[in-house]
Each structure stands twice: as C-alpha cells, then as structure tokens.
Amino acid sequence: MKYLLQLSIYLLLTAAVAAQEGPRRVIDFNKGWRFRLGDAASWKDKTFDDKAWRLPAFNDATWRLLDLPHDWSIEGRFDPAHPAGNAGGALPGGTGWYRKTFTLENITAENRVRIEFDGIYRNAEVWINGHYLGKWPYGYTSFAYELTPYLKAAKQKNVIAVKVDNSRQPNSRWYTGSGIYRNTRLVITQEIAFENWGNFVYTTRDNNGQTWFHATSNVLNTTAARFGLSVSCTLFDPAGTPVAEVSGKPEATAGAFRFKAVLKNPALWSVTTPQLYRAVFKIFDGARQTDQWATSFGVRYFSFDAEKGFSLNGFPLKIKGVCMHHDLGALGAAFNRSAAKRQLRIMQEMGVNAIRTAHNPPDPQLLDLCDEMGFLVMDESFDMWAKKKNKYDYYSDFPEWHRRDLESMVKRDRNHPSVFMWSIGNEIREQFDSTGITLAKELVDIVKALDTTRPVTCALSENRPDKNFIYQSKALDVVGLNYHIEAYEDFPKNYPGEKFIATENVSGLATRGHYDGPADSLRLWPSGSKFKFVENGNPDYTVSAYDNVAAYWGSTHEQTWRIIKKHDYLSGLFVWSGFDFLGEPVPYPYPARSSYYGIVDLAGFPKDVYYMYQSEWTSKPVLHIAPHWNWKRGQQVDVKVYYSQADEVELFLNGRSLGRRQKKDTAFHVLWRVSFEPGTLKAVSRKDGKTVLERTVRTAGAPAQIALTIENPVLRQDKDDRAFVTIRILDREGNLVPDARHRVRVTSSPAALVVAMDNGYQADLEPFQTSRRSVYNGMGLAIIKGVKKGGAIVTVTSPGLKPASVSILVK
C-alpha cells in the first residue's frame, strides 16, 4: 500500500509536468515530501538502486508525509530548557531531514533542470540521487541548484534529500522556525535560457517628464546558438493591453542584453493606486523560441530630500511604517499567503503604508502582496555582520557568505515596485569600530553593482555621528536611526545635508485588554540596561495597554509620532512593531514566550493604540474608547478616547454627561478619570456641533454565548488558503465579556481541518497546533484549512455557553 501511495505521487507529478506547454516549465515542488526529525548519514541515500525497479536501498516510507512549506519548531511544546531560550520562543530546534522521490518525463538532452528554494532555516544541505549539491547556511535567502547532470533517465525515480540543521542554539534574537519553511519548485528550461533572477526591469523619468522602461537580460549558454540570438520584451499595461515592445538584437556583452522603450502616459504605482504592468521576455535562436519569463513591475518615482523629506510620484508622503518579523503567529515561520495577506490588511486599515522586513530578507510572496496592495518596503539583509549577537548566529558565516546572500536578496527582489530602499543591517556592532567603515562600503558596493535605482541605508542604534563608524563610511544614501527620538530635533545640525529615515522606533509594550493606571504615566520596563527583566511587574505577565509602558531604550507611541509628524525633514518611521511576534518577550522571563511590542497581538486582534494610529494615519472618522467597563464599584478608572475628523468628544455615563474634551497642543487622545458604576459608557464625537460618531461600552454580565466572525470563508486548495475564525465570548445582551477565559473546542466537518489556535496572550503555554484552547480577555482565534472540495461547518463549543457555527466553502 505504501508503494502504491508513492507511485500515485509520481504519476501526479508526471501529469503536472506533461500538462505544461512552452519552452519553460515551472513545477510546484511542495507536495509529497517525507520528513523525519533526527540525523543519520544514510538518510541522504537513493531510495532505489541503479536498476530502477528493484528493492529500495533506503526506505523512507515510514517517515511522515507532508507538504511544504513546513516549520517543525511550531509543532513543539514550550519549554525553557530548549536551547533557543524564551528569546527564541522557547520552542525546539534540532536537525531534520526531508526526502522526496519523483520522476520527470519529456526531458531531452537540451533541457536543464534546477531546484529553487525560497528559504530554509538553517544550514541546508542538499543531495540528488546521493550526489552532494552543497550547503546554504543563511536561513533567509533564496538559492538554487542545477540537477541536470545527476538526474535519472525518463520514468526512473530520482531522490532529493535535504538536511536542515538548526541545532546550534541560540542563533537568533527572535523565533526563527526550523525547516523548509518557504516554497520549493523545479524549473525546466532549454539550454539557452535566462539566468535565474537574470532579468532586471526599472523605469526612469527624464527632464522632459517622459517615462522610460529599462531592462537588462542575462542569458545562459549564448555560444550554443546556431542561428543568432535575439531577445524580445513585450509590455502590458495594468488592464492587460500590450503598450510597447522591444525586439531584435540588442547590444550584448557576455550574454547581457540591454534595451529600453518609452512608456506613454503611464499609470503610476503608488500606495493608494498600486498599478502593475507586466513585462514578458522571450529568447529566440533564429525562429526557435528557447525561453520565456515574465515579471510584474510598477512605474513610480520617488526621492528623499534633506529638508522636505520623502516624496512619491512628485507628492510629499510621510512614511508611516511598521517593522514586521517573518513569523505568522500560530502558524510559525511556514509562509502562508492568506495569513500574510491578513496581517497586511490589518496594517493597511490602520493606515500603514510601509513595511520594514526586520531583520532579514522576506518570503518573495510577501513582496508580491506588497506590490499588489500598495506598501513601500525597506528590504533588509542582516541583523549582524562579523561581530556576533548570539553564540551561534550568522557572524561565523558572514566572512564567506555575505556577498552571496546580499546578491541573492538584491537580484531576487529588485523588480518589485514596493521595494523602495535596501538596508544592509540592523544595529550592527561594527558601528563602534573602524571595521564598520570598510564593511559598510563593501556592502553598499555589492548592492550598487546590482541596483542603482534605490537608496541604501543601515539601521543605526548609535545616534552620535562622531561615534558611529558605519555613518562615517559616507556610504549610506539615507541615514537610518533607531530610537533616540530626543536627537531628532537636532538632526539637521548634527547631520548637515543628510537625508533621514527612522528605521526603528517606539518599543512600546502592551497586552490586549489589560489596563494599569494612571493612563498618562510612563513606565520603563525594564528601567535600564542593568536590568534584564522588569522589576515588580505583574504576576500574570501582562503589560498595560494604555500606551504608558515602553522599554528603557524606547518611548511611547504618542511621544514618537509627535516628533515625526512635526518636521518635514523627518521622512517617516517604522514602528517596532506592527504585530506581536514569537520570541523576544521583553520585559518578562519565561513563561512569557512572545513579544509585547505589537500594535496588534499575535492572534491579529488590535490593541487600543491601533486606533491612535488609525485616527492619525487615515482619513476615516475614528472614535475608540478604552478600557472595557467591568470594574469594582467606586474604582477610579481612566477613560482614554481616540478620535478623528471631529472637534471634540463628549462622554456620558448612564446618560449623564461627564463633560466635553478637545485634543490640545500635540495630544492624540482625550482623557477622563471616572468613578466606576455599572452601566453604559458612551462617547459622542462632533464637528461643528454635529455628531460624527457614537461609541458605547457596557458593563458585561455573565458569559452566555459564543459569537463567531470569519475572514476568507472561501478556500482554494491549490492556493493553500486559510480561513480565520474570531471567537468572542458574549453575555446575553451581546456584550463582550472582557475577562472571559473559557476553554473552547473547535470542530469541523470533513472538508476542512482546524490547523492552529491562538488567543494573543504572550504567556500562554498551550501548543498552537490544537483544536481546544482557552480564550483570553474574551477572544480567541481558530485557523482553518481546506482538505477536500465541498462545504464545511465550523462549530465552536464551551460548557455552559450557547455554541456558534460558521460555513466554509472549499474549492
């Protein structure tokens, strides 16, 4: 039976190959892998001997069958004994192996076959049919191997084996995940073909306002041409209409073809109208087409100015950015497009227009989403250079590998219109000695050799120019500063003529739904560098959500935005961070295992400060009341209200007016101190005396029912979609019960499967891969995957509560 299962996988793969037409075939290689934790030298061996249909030399049939992307660490249990520590999410690392057996048909002597990996964490070694292809240490860059010389003849079985070694810990300051956690594919071309990442497209705007499209194409094996090579490029506008074509025989140097064309009245890509063009490249050997490759691109122009800040397409634009780590909460590091799109959608609704990929190159699909949705991206390469931050981090690989890794990032990502600047590092320790000068120049030169259309920065934690050797290299196009907002007023004086971007800011801390007053106080947790953790923190490992707590090196959200908003020369900022992420749980030790920095919690539920940004960063009317209204009678409660598109807010308690408030000076909220009594708290915002919005918070009664909302209810199996079900515990009148901790169970009919759950609480030690979990402060999340076509009903139950259900369609 197990061999029949393997055979079915071979036949499916063969059918997928045969169904594709044209000179280039790209095969999704994610399905049907075998996986095992552990390590043995024999696991690299061929499954079958050279006489293809005899007994296997190595049998992996008992290994776990799974599809990629895959992160084995997220499947583990939280434990302080794991070598990564709670800074790494308190989850396991180790060594694991992946194996896949496959056949290929319709392969000729003129074909070339390569395997492409978008990312493997970490120390990936690859074998094909027992032949060693190589090792790629860095866990965040993409790479490929040529398979052609080592493949079996048609219909014979090939075995690819991948060893992933993430056992040397700690090797990061945050959760990394472990495994082949991004996509994998086979690419089959003719002998004469475009290099991997060999086509570079960009646009320029001349002094007459005319837009030019530029392209460079690098072609492999040009000497194999019999009749003379030519490369054509056809451009399609956002509606799919061809608008320009360049063909013939452009000037070629060592296989590089360069050409350009005029784009008349182009539709511009921007953060509000992300218009995407498409360029289709073809290679011809005489009349015979040998390859075809396509990319989307955007027409946009931008600049940084030392006095006026940033502009996009000729209009001033304040960069309203957030830093994002690569994990997807309960799904771990395994990339899922629908989960990433959900995160970006939540950020966009807050008013975010830029993402910093902290502190490593992202999954390429994230950049596709940013292109499509309209986000600027600061694409970042490294968290360290040759000086380490952790015992086993990238520092030991940096001398040999930094050029390959940086080139991989730039070549892969340079066609994305969302990418508007490169960052060569974050808080690099070479800031503090002269090696920073040499290395900064070298890294910038590597980038500029591949792309001169974007500025290069580095996120600097030393704000004094006389002490910062990376700045003294004079290699950076834009000065990037982390924190130290007290230095921003004097930036033009201390950095005369320099352009500015706040690469990382805030480090505000909060737990969704928890409040410690007074709301207008400031607490630094921990209070200084001599303290590893907060002293006298909360016993339940919570942090107040009033925006009144920050790490000692940071500041509150309002303090930071106030100074960035004030000056044009401050082009914008990247808040640390958009979402909570796994690992780095400042200010607490274990059992805290995920961060408190996010504007949104790990489950994707906004904290209160989300609405401060929404009121400042969007044009929509906003009115938000914090906190909930379940307290002890007579208790003094600070009521904080964020609003916009209005002149004032009036607060009512059980129908009695508590007065009107207006934001004064540079405040971004209004505040009342109220003696609690049960009932209804209502806020009314007005402009010119007319009501803009009303919001009401009521004292909740006993928990009585479950309410569900669903995002992405139609799932496509071929896209590996996920649905996200938000669970709320309500009283009989439909009010959220703000302190509910009920344990809920999620079930689904056979077409769908519960793959993970979360509740956003940073010190919850329940595993994510479960269908039972406690909600936190009245809310929880279930993540659903489609497993076969058809309809599915997802039902959530909890003892003593009225259950609820939602429908899902799997296509």
C-alpha positions in Angstrom: 0.0 0.0 0.0 2.8 2.4 0.9 4.4 1.8 -2.5 1.1 2.5 -4.3 0.9 5.8 -2.4 4.4 6.7 -3.6 3.5 5.7 -7.1 0.4 7.9 -7.1 2.6 10.8 -6.1 5.0 10.1 -9.0 2.1 9.9 -11.5 0.6 13.1 -10.3 3.9 14.9 -10.7 4.4 13.4 -14.2 1.0 14.5 -15.2 1.6 18.1 -13.9 4.8 18.2 -16.0 3.2 16.9 -19.1 0.3 19.3 -18.9 2.6 22.4 -19.1 3.5 23.8 -22.5 6.2 26.2 -23.7 9.9 26.3 -23.5 10.0 26.9 -19.7 8.2 24.7 -17.2 7.8 25.6 -13.6 6.6 22.8 -11.3 5.3 23.4 -7.8 7.5 21.0 -5.8 5.8 21.5 -2.4 3.7 18.4 -2.2 4.6 14.8 -1.2 7.7 15.2 0.9 8.8 12.8 3.7 10.1 14.2 6.9 11.9 12.9 10.0 13.5 14.6 13.0 17.0 13.4 13.8 20.1 12.7 11.8 21.8 9.8 10.1 24.3 9.7 7.3 22.3 7.1 5.3 19.3 9.5 5.0 20.9 11.2 2.0 21.0 7.9 0.0 19.0 7.0 -3.0 15.7 5.2 -2.4 16.2 2.8 -5.3 19.4 1.3 -6.7 20.6 1.9 -10.2 18.4 -0.9 -11.5 15.4 1.3 -11.0 12.6 -1.1 -10.1 14.4 -3.3 -7.6 14.1 -3.2 -3.9 15.0 0.2 -2.3 18.5 0.8 -1.0 16.9 3.1 1.6 13.3 3.0 2.7 11.7 6.3 3.9 8.1 5.0 3.7 7.7 5.2 7.4 8.6 8.9 7.5 5.9 11.5 8.0 4.3 12.5 4.7 3.7 16.3 4.5 3.6 19.3 2.1 5.8 22.3 2.2 6.2 25.0 3.5 6.9 23.4 6.9 8.1 24.6 10.2 8.8 21.8 12.7 9.5 24.1 15.7 6.0 25.5 15.8 4.7 21.9 16.3 6.6 21.6 19.6 5.9 22.4 23.2 7.1 25.5 25.0 9.9 24.7 27.4 12.6 26.9 29.0 15.0 24.0 28.6 15.0 24.4 24.8 18.4 25.9 23.8 16.9 28.8 21.9 15.5 30.1 25.2 12.4 32.3 25.5 14.1 34.9 23.3 13.8 32.3 20.6 10.2 31.5 21.5 11.0 28.6 24.0 10.4 26.2 21.2 12.6 23.3 19.9 15.3 23.5 17.2 17.3 20.4 16.3 18.0 18.6 13.0 15.5 17.3 10.5 15.6 15.7 7.1 13.3 15.9 4.1 13.2 13.5 1.2 11.2 13.4 -2.0 11.0 10.8 -4.8 10.0 12.0 -8.2 10.1 11.2 -11.9 10.4 13.5 -14.9 9.2 12.9 -18.4 9.7 14.8 -21.7 13.2 15.8 -20.7 15.7 16.0 -23.6 19.4 16.4 -23.9 18.8 20.1 -24.4 16.9 20.6 -21.2 18.3 22.0 -18.0 16.6 21.3 -14.6 17.2 23.2 -11.4 15.6 23.2 -8.0 14.8 26.5 -6.3 14.3 27.0 -2.6 12.8 30.3 -1.4 14.3 29.8 2.1 15.4 27.0 4.5 16.2 27.6 8.2 19.0 26.8 8.7 22.3 25.2 7.3 20.6 23.4 4.5 22.5 20.6 2.7 21.0 19.1 -0.4 21.6 15.7 -2.3 20.2 14.5 -5.5 20.4 10.7 -6.1 23.1 10.6 -3.5 25.2 13.3 -5.1 26.0 16.3 -2.8 24.9 19.6 -4.3 26.1 21.9 -1.5 25.3 23.8 1.7 23.5 27.1 2.2 23.9 28.3 5.8 21.7 31.5 6.0 18.1 30.8 6.7 16.5 33.8 4.9 17.9 34.0 1.4 16.8 32.1 -1.7 19.0 29.7 -3.6 19.0 27.1 -6.4 20.9 24.1 -7.6 21.4 22.6 -11.0 20.1 19.0 -11.1 20.7 18.2 -14.8 23.9 16.1 -14.6 22.6 13.8 -11.8 19.0 13.0 -13.0 17.9 9.6 -14.0 16.6 8.9 -17.4 12.8 9.4 -18.1 10.5 7.3 -15.9 13.2 6.4 -13.5 13.0 7.6 -9.9 15.0 10.4 -8.5 15.5 11.2 -4.9 16.2 14.6 -3.4 17.3 14.7 0.2 17.6 17.9 2.3 19.2 18.1 5.7 18.3 21.1 7.9 20.4 21.7 10.9 19.1 24.2 13.4 20.6 22.5 16.4 23.3 25.1 17.3 21.4 27.5 19.6 20.9 30.3 20.3 21.4 31.6 16.8 18.9 34.4 16.8 17.3 37.1 19.0 13.8 36.0 18.0 11.9 33.0 16.8 13.2 31.6 13.5 11.3 28.4 12.9 13.1 25.3 11.5 12.8 23.5 8.2 11.9 24.1 4.5 9.6 26.9 5.5 9.2 28.6 2.2 8.2 27.4 -1.3 10.2 25.0 -3.5 9.9 24.5 -7.2 11.6 22.7 -10.2 12.4 24.9 -13.2 12.9 23.1 -16.6 14.4 25.2 -19.4 16.2 24.8 -22.7 19.9 25.0 -22.8 19.7 28.7 -23.9 17.7 30.3 -21.2 17.5 33.4 -18.9 19.7 33.2 -15.8 17.9 32.8 -12.5 17.0 36.4 -11.5 18.7 37.4 -14.7 16.2 40.0 -15.9 16.2 43.4 -14.2 13.5 46.0 -15.1 13.1 49.5 -13.9 11.7 52.9 -15.1 13.2 56.4 -15.1 11.7 59.8 -15.8 13.7 62.3 -17.8 13.8 66.1 -17.5 11.0 66.4 -20.1 8.7 64.3 -17.9 9.0 61.3 -20.3 9.0 57.8 -18.7 11.5 55.2 -19.9 11.3 51.5 -19.4 14.7 49.8 -19.0 15.6 46.1 -19.0 18.7 44.0 -18.7 18.5 40.4 -19.6 21.3 37.9 -18.8 21.2 34.8 -21.0 22.9 31.4 -20.3 24.9 29.4 -22.9 24.8 32.0 -25.7 27.5 30.1 -27.6 25.1 27.3 -28.2 23.1 29.4 -30.6 23.0 28.2 -34.2 21.2 31.0 -36.0 21.8 34.1 -33.8 20.2 35.1 -30.6 17.6 37.8 -30.1 15.6 38.8 -27.0 12.2 40.4 -27.1 10.3 42.2 -24.4 6.5 43.0 -24.6 5.0 45.3 -22.0 1.4 45.1 -20.9 -0.4 47.8 -19.0 -2.5 47.1 -15.8 -5.5 46.3 -18.0 -3.5 43.6 -19.9 -3.2 45.6 -23.1 0.2 45.5 -24.9 1.6 49.0 -24.9 5.3 48.6 -26.1 7.6 46.0 -27.5 11.4 45.9 -27.9 12.9 43.2 -30.0 15.7 42.4 -32.4 19.3 42.0 -31.3 20.2 44.5 -28.6 23.8 45.1 -27.9 25.1 42.1 -26.0 28.1 41.8 -23.7 28.8 38.4 -22.2 25.2 37.3 -22.5 23.7 40.6 -21.3 21.1 42.2 -23.4 20.1 45.8 -22.6 17.3 47.8 -24.1 14.7 50.5 -23.3 11.4 51.8 -24.5 9.2 54.8 -24.0 6.0 54.4 -21.9 3.5 57.0 -22.9 1.1 58.3 -20.1 1.9 55.5 -17.7 -0.4 54.6 -14.9 1.7 55.2 -11.8 2.2 52.7 -8.9 1.6 54.3 -5.5 0.5 53.2 -2.0 -3.1 54.2 -2.9 -3.2 53.0 -6.5 -0.8 50.1 -6.9 -1.0 49.8 -10.7 1.1 46.9 -12.0 2.4 46.4 -15.5 3.8 43.2 -16.9 6.9 42.5 -18.9 7.2 39.3 -20.9 10.7 38.3 -22.1 11.4 35.8 -24.9 14.7 34.4 -26.3 14.9 33.3 -29.9 17.6 31.2 -31.6 16.7 32.3 -35.1 13.0 31.5 -35.3 13.0 29.0 -32.5 11.9 30.2 -29.1 14.1 28.8 -26.3 12.8 30.5 -23.2 10.1 32.8 -21.8 10.0 34.6 -18.5 7.6 37.3 -17.1 7.6 39.8 -14.2 5.2 42.4 -13.0 6.6 45.9 -12.3 5.4 49.3 -11.4 6.1 52.8 -12.8 6.9 55.2 -9.9 9.5 57.7 -9.0 10.5 58.9 -5.5 13.1 60.8 -3.7 14.4 61.7 -0.2 15.2 65.3 0.5 17.3 66.6 3.4 14.7 69.4 4.1 11.4 68.2 2.6 11.6 64.5 3.5 10.1 61.8 1.2 8.1 62.2 -1.9 6.4 59.6 -4.2 5.5 60.5 -7.8 6.1 64.1 -7.0 3.9 64.4 -4.0 5.1 64.6 -0.3 4.4 61.4 1.6 5.2 60.7 5.2 6.4 57.1 5.6 4.0 55.5 8.1 5.7 52.2 8.6 5.9 49.2 10.9 8.6 46.6 11.4 7.5 43.0 10.8 9.2 39.8 11.8 8.6 36.8 9.5 6.6 34.5 11.7 2.8 34.2 11.2 1.9 33.7 14.9 0.3 30.3 15.5 1.4 29.1 12.0 5.0 29.8 12.9 7.6 30.6 10.2 6.0 28.4 7.5 4.8 31.0 4.9 1.2 31.1 4.0 0.0 33.8 1.6 -3.5 34.2 3.1 -2.1 34.6 6.6 0.4 37.2 5.4 -2.3 39.0 3.5 -4.4 39.1 6.6 -1.6 40.8 8.5 -1.1 43.3 5.8 -4.8 44.0 5.5 -5.0 44.7 9.3 -2.0 47.1 9.0 -3.4 48.8 5.9 -6.7 49.5 7.7 -4.6 51.1 10.5 -3.1 53.5 7.9 0.3 51.8 7.4 1.9 52.5 4.0 5.4 50.9 4.6 6.9 47.6 5.9 10.4 47.0 7.1 11.4 43.3 6.8 13.1 43.1 10.2 15.8 41.9 10.1 16.2 39.7 7.1 15.0 39.2 3.5 11.3 38.2 3.4 9.5 35.4 1.6 9.2 36.7 -2.0 5.4 36.2 -1.8 5.3 38.9 0.8 6.7 41.3 -1.7 4.2 40.2 -4.3 1.4 41.1 -1.8 3.0 44.5 -1.1 3.2 45.2 -4.8 -0.5 44.3 -5.2 -1.8 46.0 -2.1 0.3 49.2 -2.1 3.0 49.1 0.6 6.5 50.5 0.4 9.1 48.0 1.6 12.5 48.5 3.2 14.2 45.2 2.3 16.8 44.3 5.0 19.6 41.9 4.8 21.3 41.1 8.1 21.0 41.5 11.9 24.7 41.1 12.4 27.9 41.2 10.4 31.2 39.7 11.6 30.5 40.6 15.2 28.1 38.3 16.9 25.0 39.0 19.0 24.3 35.3 19.8 26.7 32.4 20.3 25.9 30.6 17.1 24.4 33.3 14.9 25.3 34.4 11.3 28.6 36.1 12.3 30.6 32.9 11.6 29.1 32.6 8.1 29.4 36.3 7.3 33.0 36.4 6.0 32.4 33.6 3.4 28.7 34.1 2.7 27.7 37.8 2.9 28.3 38.6 -0.8 26.3 35.6 -1.9 23.5 36.3 0.5 23.3 40.0 -0.3 23.4 39.4 -4.0 20.7 36.8 -3.6 18.4 39.4 -1.9 19.0 42.2 -4.4 18.8 40.1 -7.5 15.6 38.3 -6.4 13.8 41.4 -5.1 14.9 44.3 -7.4 11.9 44.1 -9.8 9.4 44.7 -7.1 8.0 48.3 -7.2 7.2 48.0 -3.5 10.9 47.8 -2.6 12.0 51.4 -2.3 15.2 51.0 -0.3 17.7 48.5 0.8 19.0 48.1 4.3 22.4 46.4 4.8 21.9 45.8 8.5 20.3 46.4 11.9 22.1 47.7 14.9 25.3 46.3 13.7 28.1 46.1 16.2 30.7 47.3 13.7 29.2 50.8 14.3 31.6 51.1 17.2 35.0 50.4 15.5 36.7 51.2 12.2 35.7 47.9 10.6 32.3 49.5 10.2 33.8 51.8 7.6 35.3 49.1 5.5 32.4 46.7 5.7 29.7 49.4 5.1 31.5 50.5 1.9 31.8 46.9 0.7 28.2 46.0 1.3 26.9 49.2 -0.3 29.2 48.5 -3.3 27.7 45.0 -3.7 24.2 46.4 -3.7 25.1 49.3 -6.2 26.7 46.8 -8.6 23.3 45.2 -9.0 20.9 48.1 -8.5 21.5 51.9 -8.5 17.8 52.8 -8.6 17.2 52.7 -4.9 18.9 54.2 -1.9 20.8 52.2 0.7 20.5 52.7 4.4 21.5 50.9 7.6 19.6 50.9 10.9 21.9 52.7 13.3 21.5 52.5 17.1 24.3 54.9 17.8 22.9 58.3 17.1 26.1 60.4 17.6 27.8 60.8 14.2 31.3 61.2 15.8 30.9 57.8 17.4 29.3 55.8 14.5 31.8 54.3 12.1 29.2 53.0 9.7 27.9 56.6 9.3 31.5 57.8 8.9 31.9 55.5 5.9 29.8 58.0 4.0 28.5 55.0 2.0 24.8 55.4 3.0 22.3 57.3 0.9 19.9 57.8 3.8 20.8 57.9 7.5 18.6 55.4 9.4 18.3 55.9 13.1 16.8 53.6 15.7 15.2 55.2 18.7 16.8 58.2 20.4 13.9 60.5 19.5 15.5 63.2 21.6 18.1 63.6 18.9 15.7 64.1 16.0 15.1 67.9 16.6 18.9 68.4 16.1 19.3 66.0 13.1 19.8 68.8 10.6 22.5 70.3 12.8 24.3 67.1 13.6 23.9 65.6 10.2 24.1 68.6 7.8 22.7 67.9 4.4 21.8 64.3 5.2 18.5 62.5 4.4 16.7 60.9 7.3 14.5 57.8 8.0 13.6 56.5 11.4 14.3 52.8 10.8 13.0 51.6 14.2 11.1 53.3 16.9 8.8 53.1 20.0 9.3 49.6 21.6 6.0 50.3 23.4 4.7 47.3 25.4 1.1 46.1 25.9 -1.1 43.2 26.5 -4.5 43.4 24.8 -7.3 44.2 27.2 -5.2 44.8 30.3 -5.0 48.2 31.9 -2.9 49.7 34.7 -3.4 53.4 35.5 -2.7 56.1 35.6 -3.1 56.2 31.8 -0.9 59.4 31.5 2.0 57.9 33.4 5.2 56.5 31.8 6.8 53.3 32.9 10.0 51.9 31.6 10.1 48.1 31.7 12.9 47.2 32.2 14.0 50.6 33.6 17.6 50.5 32.4 20.4 48.4 30.9 21.5 46.9 34.2 18.1 45.1 34.4 17.4 42.1 32.2 13.7 42.0 33.2 11.2 44.3 34.7 11.2 44.6 38.5 7.9 44.3 40.2 6.0 43.5 37.1 2.5 42.0 37.0 2.3 38.4 38.4 0.3 37.3 35.4 2.9 38.6 32.9 0.7 41.3 31.5 1.5 44.9 30.5 -0.9 47.8 30.5 -2.5 48.7 27.1 -2.9 52.4 27.8 0.3 53.2 25.8 2.0 54.1 29.1 4.8 51.4 29.1 7.9 51.2 27.0 11.3 49.5 27.1 14.0 51.8 28.5 15.6 52.4 25.1 12.2 53.4 23.6 9.3 55.7 24.0 5.5 55.6 23.8 3.7 55.6 20.5 2.3 59.1 21.0 5.7 60.6 22.0 7.3 59.1 18.9 4.7 60.1 16.4 4.5 63.6 17.8 8.1 64.4 16.8 8.0 62.5 13.4 4.8 64.4 12.5 6.2 67.8 13.4 9.1 68.1 10.9 9.1 67.6 7.2 12.8 66.6 7.1 11.8 63.6 9.2 10.7 61.5 6.3 8.9 58.9 8.4 9.3 56.0 10.7 9.0 52.2 11.2 7.3 51.4 14.5 8.6 48.4 16.5 6.4 46.5 15.8 3.3 46.0 13.7 2.4 42.6 15.2 3.5 40.8 18.3 5.9 38.1 17.2 7.2 34.8 18.7 10.3 35.2 20.9 11.9 38.3 22.4 9.3 38.7 25.2 10.6 41.9 26.8 10.0 42.7 29.7 9.5 39.2 31.2 11.3 35.9 31.5 9.6 32.6 30.8 6.7 31.7 30.8 6.5 34.8 28.5 7.3 33.4 25.1 6.2 36.1 22.6 6.7 39.8 22.3 4.7 42.7 23.8 5.8 45.2 21.2 3.0 44.8 18.7 0.3 47.3 17.9 -1.7 44.1 17.1 -1.4 41.0 19.2 -0.1 37.6 17.9 -3.7 36.4 17.0 -4.3 39.5 14.9 -6.5 41.4 17.4 -5.8 45.1 17.6 -4.6 46.7 20.9 -6.1 50.1 21.8 -3.2 52.1 20.4 -4.1 50.8 17.0 -6.9 53.4 16.9 -4.5 56.2 17.8 -2.6 55.4 14.6 -5.8 54.9 12.6 -7.0 58.4 13.8 -3.7 59.9 12.7 -2.8 57.9 9.6 -6.1 57.6 7.8 -8.8 60.0 6.7 -11.7 57.9 8.1 -13.6 59.1 11.1 -12.4 57.2 14.2 -13.8 57.0 17.7 -12.5 54.4 20.2 -13.0 54.1 23.9 -10.5 52.3 26.3 -10.9 50.4 28.5 -13.8 48.0 28.9 -16.4 48.8 31.6 -16.2 45.9 34.1 -14.6 47.2 37.3 -15.3 47.4 41.0 -17.9 50.0 42.1 -16.2 53.3 43.1 -12.9 52.3 41.5 -11.2 55.3 39.7 -10.9 54.3 36.0 -9.0 56.3 33.4 -11.1 56.5 30.2 -9.0 57.2 27.1 -10.6 58.1 23.9 -9.0 58.3 20.4 -10.9 60.3 17.8 -10.5 62.0 14.4 -12.5 64.1 11.9 -14.1 65.9 14.8 -13.6 68.9 17.0 -14.5 67.3 20.4 -15.8 64.3 22.3 -18.4 64.2 25.0 -18.5 61.3 27.4 -21.7 60.0 29.1 -22.1 57.6 32.0 -25.6 56.1 32.2 -26.9 59.1 30.4 -25.1 61.8 32.5 -22.6 64.0 30.7 -19.1 63.8 32.1 -18.0 66.8 30.0 -16.5 67.6 26.7 -12.8 67.3 25.8 -10.7 68.5 22.9 -7.3 67.4 21.9 -4.9 70.3 22.9 -1.5 71.1 21.6 0.0 67.9 20.3 -2.1 65.4 22.2 -3.6 62.4 20.3 -6.3 61.5 22.8 -8.6 62.9 25.4 -8.9 61.5 29.0 -11.4 61.4 31.8 -11.0 60.0 35.3 -14.2 58.3 36.2 -15.6 56.7 39.4 -16.9 53.4 38.1 -20.5 52.4 38.3 -22.1 49.6 36.3 -24.0 50.5 33.1 -23.2 52.3 29.9 -20.3 54.5 28.9 -21.0 56.4 25.7 -18.7 58.7 23.7 -20.0 61.1 21.0 -17.7 62.9 18.6 -18.9 66.1 17.0 -17.7 68.5 14.3 -19.2 72.0 14.0 -21.8 70.8 16.6 -22.9 67.9 14.5 -22.5 64.3 15.6 -19.8 62.4 13.7 -19.7 59.0 15.5 -21.1 57.4 18.7 -19.4 54.5 20.5 -20.8 52.6 23.5 -19.1 50.3 26.1 -21.4 48.4 28.5 -20.8 46.5 31.7 -21.0 42.9 30.6 -22.9 40.3 32.5 -22.3 36.6 33.0 -20.9 34.7 29.9 -23.8 33.2 28.0 -22.9 32.7 24.3 -20.2 32.4 21.7 -20.1 34.6 18.6 -18.1 34.0 15.5 -16.9 36.0 12.6 -14.9 34.6 9.7 -12.3 36.0 7.3 -11.6 34.3 4.0 -14.5 31.8 4.1 -13.9 30.5 0.5 -10.7 28.4 0.4 -8.8 27.3 -2.7 -6.9 24.1 -2.1 -4.4 24.9 -4.9 -3.5 28.1 -3.2 -3.3 26.5 0.3 -5.6 29.1 1.7 -6.5 29.6 5.4 -9.7 30.8 7.0 -9.6 32.8 10.2 -12.4 32.4 12.7 -12.6 35.0 15.5 -14.2 33.7 18.7 -15.9 36.0 21.1 -17.5 35.2 24.5 -20.6 37.4 25.0 -23.2 37.9 27.7 -26.9 37.5 26.9 -27.2 41.0 25.5 -24.3 40.5 23.1 -21.6 42.4 25.1 -18.0 41.1 25.0 -17.1 39.6 28.4 -13.7 41.3 28.9 -12.2 38.9 31.4 -13.5 35.6 29.9 -11.0 32.7 29.9 -13.3 29.9 28.7 -11.8 26.9 27.1 -13.4 26.3 23.7 -13.4 23.4 21.3 -13.5 23.8 17.6 -14.8 21.1 15.3 -15.3 20.9 11.5 -16.9 18.7 9.0 -14.6 16.6 6.8 -13.9 19.2 4.1 -11.9 21.4 6.5 -9.5 21.0 9.3 -8.5 23.1 12.3 -4.7 23.6 12.0 -4.0 26.1 14.8 -5.5 28.3 17.5 -4.3 31.3 19.4 -5.6 34.0 21.8 -2.9 36.7 21.8 -1.8 36.2 25.4 2.0 36.4 25.5 2.5 33.9 28.3 0.1 31.2 27.2 2.0 27.9 27.1 -0.6 25.8 25.3 0.6 24.5 21.9 -0.7 26.2 18.9 -1.4 23.0 16.9 -4.7 22.2 18.6 -8.5 22.4 18.3 -9.0 23.2 22.0 -7.8 26.4 23.7 -8.7 29.0 26.3 -9.8 32.4 25.0 -8.0 35.4 26.5 -9.9 38.5 27.6 -12.9 37.2 25.8 -11.4 36.4 22.4 -9.7 33.6 20.5 -8.7 32.6 17.0 -9.1 29.4 15.0 -7.2 28.9 11.8 -8.9 26.5 9.2 -7.5 24.7 6.2 -9.5 23.1 3.4 -8.7 19.4 2.9 -11.2 18.5 0.1 -13.7 20.2 -2.1 -17.1 20.9 -0.6 -18.8 22.8 2.1 -17.8 22.6 5.8 -19.4 23.8 9.0 -17.0 25.0 11.8 -18.6 24.9 15.2 -17.2 26.3 18.5 -18.5 25.0 21.8 -17.7 25.5 25.5 -19.5 24.1 28.6 -22.4 26.3 29.7 -22.3 28.6 26.7 -24.6 28.6 23.6 -22.4 27.3 20.7 -22.0 29.0 17.3 -21.1 27.9 13.8 -19.9 29.4 10.5 -19.8 28.0 7.0 -16.7 27.5 4.8 -16.6 26.5 1.1 -13.5 24.6 -0.2 -12.9 24.9 -3.9 
